[in-house]
Amino acid sequence: MIDTVLSAFTLALDPINLLFIALGIMLGIIIGVLPGLGSVTAMAVLIPLTYYMSPLAAIAFLVGVNKGGTSGGAIPAILMNSPGSPEAAATAWDGYPMAQKGQAFRAMKFALFSSVTGDTISDILLIVLVVPFAAFALQFGPVEYTAVLLFSFALIAGIAGDSPLKSGMAIFIGIFLSTVGLDPVSSTPRFTFGTIALYDGFSLAALAIGTLALGSVVMQISDLSTGRARDDFGANQADTPEGRRLPAREFFSYWRTLIRGALTGSLVGMLPGLGVTLASFLSYSAARRASKNGHNFGKGEPEGIIATESANSAVVGSNLIPTIALGIPGNIAAALLIGALTIHGVVPGPFMLQMHGDLIYGLFASMIIANVIHLVIGRAGLSLWAQFARVPRRLILPPVLMFCIFGIFLPSQSVWDVGVVMAFAGIGMLMTRVGVSVVCLVIGFLLGSMFETSLRQALLLYRADGLAVLASPIAAVFLILTVWVVVRAAQRARKQPSQQDAAA
């Protein structure tokens, strides 16, 4: 065993391998900052470059892109309240208010350190659990996935806004929008109105960028031009050692939130298809419920940033568990890695560790080393991003608006997607003005197709027998938890008006 570990680190510490890891992380962070061009897009574009690399360098390079892109999305969320990807939306809830208080640099430090810590914990779990997890993953079928997704919808609706009913409606609208296009079972068109462009449904990138990023940017420009908001964001940023310092003792005082977020993200990443966004919001919800400062969440609470970033980065490592153990990609990024492995003659699956053990353990060592490189490169780049925070909003928001439009146009070269992103920007602004959670709409859309598929498979499998769910202990537990979350959310919603009346 010791010989295997030493051999793995010898391969990982090859100078060429280290160079490609550093290049991947750097490109991932830069692309992750740009709205619309997240880590998945970056990996898809950069895969052709790996043809000329060794298998280990190629996979380590793409993993570095994924790591950097996931953490890079937190930067625009904190500085501009404009997350370029859905998983960074929860980071904006506390990151942007913290930046408005003049603590943008500290907020970005919390995000970077949490991301690296969660990623490291996840990589360790990957190494330990990659073999025994295969048996557990096979226990999840359509019924279990349906129950897990119902629980997730209920939990997110309960924490995403002041009104669980409004949040639940937003999730329902998102699920409805995900049904536009071809039916996944019969392949018949639904709600396309004879428009060929709708046969593939709405683009997730267009919906997410429109509602989360472009809508927020347009509202900020509108508020500045009408005098509703002042352009004092840059002037508020503290340029003192106290305003930039984040002592290790302070950061690790949130160790419970760090571990909880990393474990939440790792668990979600282990289950194929659930994705990064769900991990970040489940972790945020759990941290808010467990924290003694839960009432401060959404107002610039560092714990909210830690919970989100530790969870979404933990998915990067754990989603390789089903990929390596079963040959089933945990998410789109893992699917791209499978494609890259196949290009180099490596077939993912149960025999992968036996047939390509040196490559896999070299990859594990590369992932651990990549976290150290990520910390160094990310920390060095914070000073640069902090300078952007001091640029007046009226100068930086128009270019960001153009990046949103180009970010959706360039990957698909589709004017239709540009029109869709503008339409959803209008919907996002309207929902924000009336107090309905835009994030819930995006989550409903993101998970809607998976929810529909698993639900219909379960109905076909058990012939619409609702009691069949009792045959699955996993599904029964999650359904009970769903009912409990809904009841608790309804009780809190009733208490809030009475508390407001008492205060008046």
C-alpha positions in Angstrom: 0.0 0.0 0.0 2.8 2.4 0.9 4.5 1.6 -2.4 1.3 2.4 -4.3 1.0 5.8 -2.5 4.6 6.7 -3.1 4.3 5.7 -6.8 1.1 7.8 -7.1 2.7 10.9 -5.7 5.8 10.4 -7.8 3.6 10.5 -10.9 1.6 13.4 -9.7 4.7 15.5 -8.8 6.0 15.3 -12.3 6.8 18.9 -13.4 4.7 18.6 -16.5 1.7 17.3 -14.6 2.0 20.1 -12.0 2.2 22.7 -14.8 -1.1 21.4 -16.4 -2.8 21.3 -13.0 -1.8 24.9 -12.3 -2.9 25.9 -15.8 -6.2 24.2 -15.4 -7.0 25.9 -12.1 -6.0 29.3 -13.4 -8.2 28.9 -16.6 -11.0 27.6 -14.4 -11.0 30.6 -12.1 -10.8 33.1 -14.9 -13.6 31.4 -16.9 -15.7 30.9 -13.8 -15.7 34.6 -13.1 -17.3 35.3 -16.5 -21.2 34.9 -16.4 -22.2 32.1 -18.7 -18.8 30.5 -19.1 -18.7 28.1 -16.2 -16.4 25.1 -15.5 -18.6 22.8 -17.6 -18.3 25.0 -20.7 -14.6 25.4 -20.1 -14.0 21.7 -19.8 -16.0 21.0 -23.0 -14.0 23.6 -24.9 -10.6 22.5 -23.6 -11.0 18.7 -24.0 -9.5 18.8 -27.5 -6.3 20.1 -26.0 -5.9 17.0 -23.9 -5.4 14.8 -27.0 -1.7 15.6 -26.9 -1.2 15.1 -23.2 -0.5 11.9 -21.2 -3.7 10.4 -19.7 -2.8 11.5 -16.2 -1.9 15.1 -17.2 -5.1 15.3 -19.3 -7.4 14.2 -16.5 -5.6 16.3 -13.9 -5.8 19.3 -16.2 -9.6 18.9 -16.6 -10.1 18.3 -12.8 -8.1 21.5 -12.2 -10.4 23.4 -14.6 -13.4 22.0 -12.7 -12.0 22.9 -9.3 -11.0 26.5 -10.3 -14.3 27.1 -12.2 -16.4 26.0 -9.2 -14.7 28.4 -6.8 -14.4 31.2 -9.4 -18.1 31.5 -9.7 -18.2 33.0 -6.1 -16.2 36.1 -7.1 -18.9 37.8 -9.2 -21.6 36.6 -6.8 -19.8 38.4 -4.0 -18.6 41.5 -5.9 -21.7 42.2 -8.1 -24.5 40.0 -6.8 -24.4 38.4 -10.2 -23.6 34.7 -10.0 -22.7 33.3 -13.4 -23.8 29.8 -12.4 -26.7 28.5 -10.3 -24.5 26.9 -7.6 -23.0 30.4 -6.8 -26.4 31.9 -6.2 -26.5 30.9 -2.5 -23.0 32.4 -2.1 -24.5 35.8 -3.2 -27.1 35.7 -0.4 -24.4 36.5 2.2 -21.4 37.3 0.1 -22.8 40.4 -1.6 -24.3 41.9 1.7 -20.9 41.3 3.3 -19.2 43.1 0.4 -21.6 46.0 0.7 -20.4 46.4 4.3 -16.9 47.0 3.0 -15.7 43.4 3.5 -15.4 42.1 0.0 -11.8 40.9 0.4 -12.7 39.0 3.6 -15.8 37.5 1.9 -13.7 36.2 -1.0 -11.2 34.8 1.5 -14.0 32.9 3.3 -15.2 31.6 -0.1 -11.7 30.5 -1.3 -10.6 28.8 2.0 -14.0 27.1 2.3 -13.8 25.9 -1.2 -10.4 24.4 -0.8 -11.2 22.8 2.6 -14.5 21.2 1.3 -12.7 20.0 -1.8 -9.9 18.4 0.2 -12.3 16.6 2.5 -14.2 15.4 -0.5 -11.1 14.1 -2.2 -10.2 12.1 0.9 -13.6 10.6 0.9 -13.2 9.7 -2.7 -10.1 7.8 -2.0 -11.6 5.9 1.0 -15.1 5.3 -0.4 -14.7 4.7 -4.1 -14.8 0.9 -3.8 -17.4 0.3 -1.0 -19.8 3.0 -2.4 -20.6 0.9 -5.5 -22.9 -1.4 -3.5 -24.7 1.5 -1.9 -25.3 3.5 -5.1 -27.0 0.5 -6.7 -29.8 0.8 -4.0 -31.1 4.0 -5.6 -33.8 3.6 -8.2 -36.6 5.8 -9.5 -38.6 5.8 -6.3 -35.6 6.8 -4.1 -34.6 9.6 -6.5 -38.2 10.9 -6.6 -38.3 11.0 -2.7 -34.9 12.7 -2.5 -35.9 15.4 -5.0 -39.2 16.0 -3.2 -37.4 16.5 0.0 -34.9 18.8 -1.6 -37.7 21.0 -3.1 -39.5 21.2 0.3 -36.2 22.1 2.1 -35.2 24.8 -0.4 -38.7 26.3 -0.5 -38.5 26.6 3.2 -35.3 28.7 3.3 -35.2 30.5 0.0 -37.5 33.4 1.0 -39.8 34.8 3.6 -42.8 33.0 2.1 -42.5 29.2 1.7 -45.7 29.3 -0.5 -44.1 31.8 -2.9 -40.9 29.8 -3.0 -42.9 26.6 -3.6 -44.8 28.3 -6.5 -41.4 29.4 -8.0 -40.2 25.8 -7.9 -43.4 24.6 -9.5 -43.0 27.2 -12.3 -39.4 26.0 -12.8 -40.5 22.4 -13.1 -43.2 23.4 -15.6 -40.7 25.3 -17.7 -38.5 22.2 -17.8 -41.3 20.2 -19.5 -41.1 22.4 -22.6 -39.6 20.4 -25.5 -39.8 16.7 -26.4 -41.4 14.3 -24.0 -38.6 12.1 -22.5 -40.7 9.0 -22.7 -42.7 9.3 -25.9 -40.6 12.0 -27.7 -43.7 14.0 -28.6 -43.4 17.8 -28.6 -44.9 19.6 -25.6 -45.6 23.4 -25.3 -43.5 24.1 -28.4 -46.2 25.9 -30.4 -44.6 24.7 -33.6 -41.3 26.4 -32.8 -38.4 24.1 -33.8 -36.0 26.0 -31.4 -38.2 24.8 -28.5 -37.8 21.1 -29.3 -34.8 20.9 -27.1 -36.5 23.0 -24.4 -35.1 26.1 -22.8 -31.4 26.3 -22.3 -30.3 26.0 -18.6 -27.6 28.5 -19.2 -30.0 31.1 -20.7 -32.5 30.7 -17.9 -29.8 30.8 -15.1 -27.8 33.7 -16.6 -31.0 35.7 -17.4 -32.7 35.4 -14.0 -29.6 35.3 -11.7 -27.0 37.4 -13.5 -28.4 39.6 -16.2 -31.5 40.5 -14.3 -29.4 41.6 -11.2 -27.1 43.7 -13.4 -29.9 45.5 -15.1 -31.6 46.2 -11.8 -28.4 47.6 -10.4 -27.9 49.8 -13.5 -31.5 51.0 -13.2 -31.2 51.8 -9.5 -28.0 53.8 -10.1 -29.4 55.7 -13.0 -32.6 56.7 -11.1 -30.8 57.6 -7.9 -32.5 54.7 -6.0 -29.0 53.5 -5.0 -25.7 55.2 -4.5 -22.5 54.3 -6.3 -20.5 53.9 -3.1 -19.7 50.2 -3.2 -16.0 50.7 -4.1 -15.5 53.6 -1.6 -16.8 51.4 1.2 -14.2 48.7 0.7 -11.8 48.7 3.6 -8.2 48.9 2.6 -6.7 48.4 6.0 -5.0 45.3 7.4 -8.0 44.7 9.7 -10.4 44.9 6.8 -8.4 42.3 4.7 -7.2 39.9 7.4 -8.8 36.6 8.1 -7.0 34.8 10.9 -6.9 31.0 10.8 -8.4 30.9 14.3 -11.5 32.9 13.1 -11.9 30.8 9.9 -11.6 27.4 11.7 -14.0 28.6 14.4 -16.6 27.6 11.9 -15.3 24.0 11.7 -18.7 22.5 12.3 -20.2 24.4 9.3 -17.1 23.4 7.2 -17.4 19.7 7.9 -21.2 19.7 7.6 -21.0 21.5 4.2 -18.2 19.2 2.9 -20.2 16.0 4.0 -23.4 17.4 2.5 -21.7 18.2 -0.8 -19.9 14.8 -0.8 -23.1 12.9 -0.2 -25.0 14.8 -3.0 -22.0 14.3 -5.3 -22.0 10.5 -4.7 -25.6 10.2 -6.1 -25.6 10.5 -9.9 -27.6 13.4 -11.3 -28.3 15.5 -8.2 -25.7 18.1 -9.1 -23.7 21.0 -7.5 -26.6 23.5 -7.1 -28.6 21.2 -4.9 -25.6 20.5 -2.7 -25.0 24.2 -2.1 -28.6 25.0 -1.1 -29.0 21.9 1.1 -25.8 22.9 2.9 -27.0 26.5 3.3 -30.3 25.3 4.7 -28.6 22.9 7.2 -26.2 25.6 8.3 -29.0 28.2 8.8 -31.0 25.7 10.9 -28.0 24.7 13.0 -26.4 28.1 13.5 -27.0 30.3 16.6 -26.8 33.2 14.1 -29.3 31.8 11.7 -31.4 35.0 11.9 -28.4 36.9 10.3 -28.2 34.6 7.3 -28.9 36.7 4.2 -27.4 39.8 5.8 -23.7 39.2 5.4 -23.1 36.2 7.6 -19.8 34.5 6.9 -21.2 31.1 7.9 -23.5 31.3 4.9 -20.6 31.6 2.5 -18.7 28.8 4.2 -21.7 26.5 4.0 -22.2 27.1 0.3 -18.7 27.0 -0.9 -17.6 24.0 1.1 -20.5 22.1 -0.3 -20.4 22.9 -4.0 -16.6 22.3 -4.1 -17.0 19.0 -2.3 -19.1 17.8 -5.2 -16.0 18.0 -7.5 -14.3 15.1 -5.8 -17.2 13.0 -4.7 -18.9 12.9 -8.1 -16.0 10.8 -9.3 -17.0 8.0 -6.9 -19.8 6.7 -9.1 -17.8 7.6 -12.2 -14.9 5.3 -11.1 -16.8 2.7 -9.2 -19.7 2.2 -11.6 -18.8 4.1 -14.8 -21.9 6.3 -14.1 -21.1 10.1 -14.3 -22.2 12.0 -11.2 -22.9 15.2 -13.2 -22.1 16.8 -16.5 -18.5 17.5 -15.5 -18.0 13.9 -14.6 -19.5 12.9 -18.0 -16.9 15.1 -19.8 -14.2 13.4 -17.7 -15.5 10.0 -18.9 -15.2 11.2 -22.5 -11.6 12.3 -21.9 -10.8 9.0 -20.3 -12.3 7.1 -23.2 -10.2 9.2 -25.6 -7.1 7.9 -23.9 -8.2 4.3 -23.9 -9.4 4.1 -20.3 -12.9 2.7 -19.8 -14.6 3.8 -16.5 -16.3 1.1 -14.5 -15.9 -1.5 -11.8 -12.6 -2.9 -13.3 -11.0 0.5 -13.7 -9.0 0.2 -10.5 -7.7 -3.2 -11.5 -6.8 -2.4 -15.1 -5.6 1.2 -14.6 -4.6 1.4 -10.9 -1.5 3.5 -11.5 -3.5 6.1 -13.4 -6.4 6.2 -10.8 -4.1 6.5 -7.8 -2.0 9.1 -9.7 -5.2 11.0 -10.3 -6.0 10.8 -6.5 -2.6 12.2 -5.7 -3.0 14.9 -8.3 -6.3 16.0 -6.8 -4.8 16.4 -3.4 -1.8 18.4 -4.8 -4.2 20.5 -6.9 -5.9 21.7 -3.7 -2.6 23.2 -2.5 -2.0 24.8 -5.9 -5.6 26.1 -5.9 -5.1 27.7 -2.6 -1.9 29.4 -3.7 -3.2 30.7 -7.1 -6.6 31.6 -5.7 -5.0 33.6 -2.8 -2.7 35.4 -5.2 -5.6 36.4 -7.4 -7.7 37.9 -4.6 -5.8 41.1 -4.6 -6.6 41.5 -8.3 -10.3 40.9 -7.9 -10.3 43.3 -4.9 -9.1 46.1 -7.2 -12.2 45.4 -9.4 -14.3 45.9 -6.3 -13.1 49.5 -6.1 -14.1 50.4 -9.7 -17.3 52.5 -9.7 -20.4 50.4 -10.5 -21.4 52.7 -13.3 -18.2 51.7 -15.1 -18.1 48.0 -14.4 -21.8 47.0 -14.8 -22.2 47.7 -18.5 -19.2 45.4 -19.5 -20.6 42.7 -17.2 -24.0 43.1 -19.0 -22.2 42.5 -22.4 -20.3 39.5 -20.9 -23.7 38.0 -20.0 -25.0 38.3 -23.5 -21.8 37.1 -25.2 -21.5 34.3 -22.6 -24.8 32.9 -23.8 -24.2 33.5 -27.5 -20.7 32.2 -28.0 -21.2 28.5 -26.9 -24.3 28.0 -29.1 -24.0 30.8 -31.7 -27.8 31.1 -31.3 -29.6 34.5 -31.4 -32.6 32.6 -30.1 -30.8 32.0 -26.8 -29.9 35.7 -26.6 -33.7 36.5 -26.8 -34.4 33.8 -24.2 -31.9 35.2 -21.8 -33.3 38.7 -22.1 -36.8 37.4 -21.6 -35.8 35.5 -18.4 -33.9 38.6 -17.2 -37.3 40.5 -17.3 -39.0 37.6 -15.5 -36.2 37.6 -12.9 -36.5 41.3 -12.3 -40.3 41.1 -11.9 -40.0 38.2 -9.5 -37.4 40.0 -7.4 -39.5 43.1 -7.2 -42.5 41.2 -5.9 -40.5 39.2 -3.4 -40.5 35.7 -5.2 -37.3 33.7 -5.1 -35.6 33.6 -8.5 -33.3 30.9 -7.2 -36.2 28.5 -6.6 -37.3 29.0 -10.2 -33.8 28.0 -11.4 -33.6 25.0 -9.1 -37.1 23.8 -10.2 -36.0 24.0 -13.8 -32.6 22.4 -13.1 -34.0 19.4 -11.3 -37.4 19.3 -13.1 -36.4 17.0 -15.9 -34.8 14.5 -13.5 -37.8 14.7 -11.2 -40.2 14.0 -14.1 -38.2 11.1 -15.4 -37.8 9.4 -12.0 -41.5 10.0 -11.1 -42.7 8.6 -14.4 -40.4 5.6 -14.2 -41.6 4.9 -10.6 -45.2 5.1 -11.7 -44.6 2.7 -14.6 -42.5 0.4 -12.5 -45.1 0.1 -9.7 -48.2 0.7 -11.9 -49.1 3.9 -10.0 -49.3 2.0 -6.7 -48.5 4.7 -4.1 -48.1 2.2 -1.3 -45.2 0.7 -3.2 -43.0 3.4 -1.8 -43.2 1.7 1.6 -41.2 -1.2 0.1 -38.2 1.2 0.0 -36.9 2.3 3.4 -34.8 5.0 1.8 -37.7 6.5 0.0 -40.0 6.2 3.1 -37.5 8.1 5.2 -37.1 11.0 2.7 -40.9 11.3 2.3 -41.3 11.5 6.1 -38.6 14.2 6.2 -40.5 16.0 3.4 -43.7 16.1 5.4 -41.8 17.3 8.5 -40.1 20.1 6.6 -43.4 21.3 5.0 -45.2 21.3 8.4 -42.3 23.3 10.0 -42.2 25.8 7.2 -46.0 26.3 7.5 -45.7 26.9 11.2 -42.9 29.5 10.8 -44.9 31.2 8.1 -47.8 31.6 10.5 -45.6 32.8 13.3 -44.0 35.6 11.3 -47.2 37.7 10.8 -48.1 37.4 14.5 -44.6 38.5 15.5 -44.7 41.5 13.1 -48.1 42.5 14.5 -46.7 42.3 18.1 -43.7 44.4 17.1 -46.0 47.0 15.6 
